[in-house]
C-alpha cells in the first residue's frame, strides 16, 4: 500500500464537485496533493514535496473502491489524566520535596501522552484498484473539517468511474418525501389575487355653457 507522500496533509485547500468532475487539494508545509476525477478521463493524482514531484493516473475501469478512514487512540488521553492524578496524589501525600519531584515527572508524562494522542490521530484517503493495489493519501485529523463534503467527493469519484452523469446530492431518501410535501403545501396555500380593473365609465355630469342645464344622457334638465 504505497503512500502518495510519506507526510500527512494538514489542510484542505479546496473541494469542488461539478456535474462531471471532482477536484480536491490538500496541503502541508512545502507539500501539496491534487486529486482530479473527470468522467471518461480517469483519476489524476499530482503531488509535490520540496523537489519531489509525483503524478499518478488511475483508470476508472480499474478503480475498485475509495475509502476515507479516520482513527484515534483515546488510551493516551486516559494515560494523561492518570499521570496527572498520580502527581496530585504524590504532592498531597508527601511532606518533603519528593512530592514536588513526583508531580513534575507526572506532569511531563501527562503532556507526552497528550502529545501522542494528537500526533497519532490520523486519517487516510485510499484508492483501491482491481489488482488490490492501494494508493494512500495521509491526512492529519484536522485536515478534513466537513466529513459530509468528503463523502460527496468520494461518491462523485465512484459515479465518474461508473460513467454516471449528474450532480451528487446530500439529501437522504427519507428527507425527499418531506421536501415534496412542503412544496405541495406551499402550492395549495397560495391564493390567486384577482386584478381590480379600473372603472372606465365617466359619471361626471355635463353642464351647459351657462351652467343652468345638466345633460342626463337623454335630455337637458334644469339645474336646481
N, C-alpha and C positions, 0 to 999 in steps of 0.2 A: 504494500500500500504506500506508494511514494507520495511525499508531500510536495505540493507545488513550490512552497517555500518552507524552510525549517523554522521560521519565526512566526508567531501569531500576529494577525492583523488587529490593530487596536481600535479602528474606527470605520464606520460605514459612511463613505462619502456620498454615494448615490445608489438608489434602486429605482429603475424606471421600467414600467411594464406597458406595452402597447399591444395593438392587435396582432402583430406578427413577430414581436421581439421581446426579450427580457434582458435587461442590462444592469450590471451591478459593479460597484467599485469599492474595494476595501483597501485601507491604507494603514501604514505604521511608519515609524521613523525610518526614512530612507527606503521604504518598501511600498509597493503598490501592486494590486492584483485587479485585473479587469475580467469580467465574465460577460460574454455577449452570445446570446442564443437567438438565432434568427431562423424562421421557418424555411426549410429547404436549403439552408446553408450550414447547418450543424452548429456546434458549440465551439467558441474560440475563447481560450483562457490565456491571457497575457500577464506576465509577472515581471517585476524588476526589483532588484535589491542591490544597491550600490552599483557595481559594474556588471552584475549578473542579470541577464535577461532570458526569459523562457517563454516560448509560445507553444501552446498545446491545442490541437484541433481534434474534436471528438465528432465522429459520425453519428447522426441521430439514430441510425438503424442499429448501432451497437450499444446505445445507452440503455442500461437495464433499470437503474434507479438513481434517484438523487436523495441524499439523506442529510438532514441537519440534526446534529446531536449536541446537547449541552449538558455538562455534568459538573458536580462539585463534591467536595469531601467535608461534610459537617463534623467529622471527627476532630478536625483541627480547631473548630470553634469550641467543642466540648473540652478539648485539652487546654485551650487558652483560659477558659473560665475556671477549670480545675486548678491550674497553676496559680491563678490569681487568688482563689480561695485559700489554697495552702499557704501562700505567702502571708495573707492577712492573719491566718491562724498562728503562724510562727511568730509574728510580731506580738500578737495578743498573749501568747503563752510563754514568752521569753522575757526575762528581766535584764538581759545584758545585750551586747551588740550582735550576738549571733542571730537574733531575730531580724535585725535590720539587714544583715548579710543574706539571710534566707529569703527575705522579701525581695531584695534586689535580684537575686538569682531567679526567683519565681516570676518576677515581672519580665525579665529578659526572655525566659522560656515562653511566657504567655504571648509576648509580642512576636516571637519567632513562629509560634503556632498560628497566630492570626495572619502573619505574612504568608505562611504556607497555604492557608485557606484561600486567600485571594490569588496567589500565584498559580495554584493548581486548578482554579476554576477555568475550564477550557471548553470551547465549542469547536465543532468540526463540521465543515460542509464537504460531503463526499459525493463524487460522481463514480458510480459503479458501472463498468462495461460488461458486455455479454461474456467476455472471456475471464470474468471475475477479477479484473484488474481495477484498482481504485485510484482516483486522483483526489487527494485530500487537501483542503484549504483550512489551515489552522486559524481560529478566531479567538480573540480574548472574550471573556464573558460579558464585557461591557460593549463589545463591538456592535452587537445587534440589540437595539432597544425595542424594536417593533417585531415581535415574533409572527404576528398575523401577516405583515407585509412579506416576511421571509417565506411563509407558507404559500402566498400568492406567487412569489417569484419562482419557487420550485414547481408549483402547479403549471405555470406558463411554460417552463422549460420542458416538462413532460408533454404538454399539449403540442409544442413545436415538434418534439420527437415523434409524436403520433400523427403529425400532419393535420392537426385540428385547429381550424381558424377561430378567431373570436377573442374577446377580452375576458379575462378571468373575473369572477365575482366572488366577493367575500360574504354574500348573503346566503344564509343557511336555508335549506328547503323548508323548514318549519316557519321561517320568517317571511317567505314569499307569500303564503296564504294570507297572513295578517296585513301585508302591504297591499295586496289586491283588494281585500275587504275595505281597507281605509280609503283607497281610491274610489271604490264604488259608492261608499257612504258620502264622500265629498261631492260626487257627481249627482247623486239623487237629491242632496240637500240644497243644491243650487237652484235658485228661483229665477225664472226669466222675467226681466223687467220690461214691461210694455212701454214703448216710447209714447210720449204725450205729444200729439200733433198740435200745432198752434191753430187757433181759430182764425180762419181767413175771412170770415164774414165781417163786414164793416157795418156796425149798427149805429154809427154816428148820425144823428138826424141832420137832414139837409134843409137849410133855411133859404128863403128867398133873399134877393138882394136888399130889400128894405127891411128884412127881419121880421115881417109881420105874418108870414105864412110858412108852414112846415110841410114838406112832402112826406107822406106816409107810405109811399110805394104805389099808391093808386091815384091819389088826388092831393091838391093843396088844401090844407085846413088852416084856419086862423090860429095864431099862437095866443094862448090865454095870458 
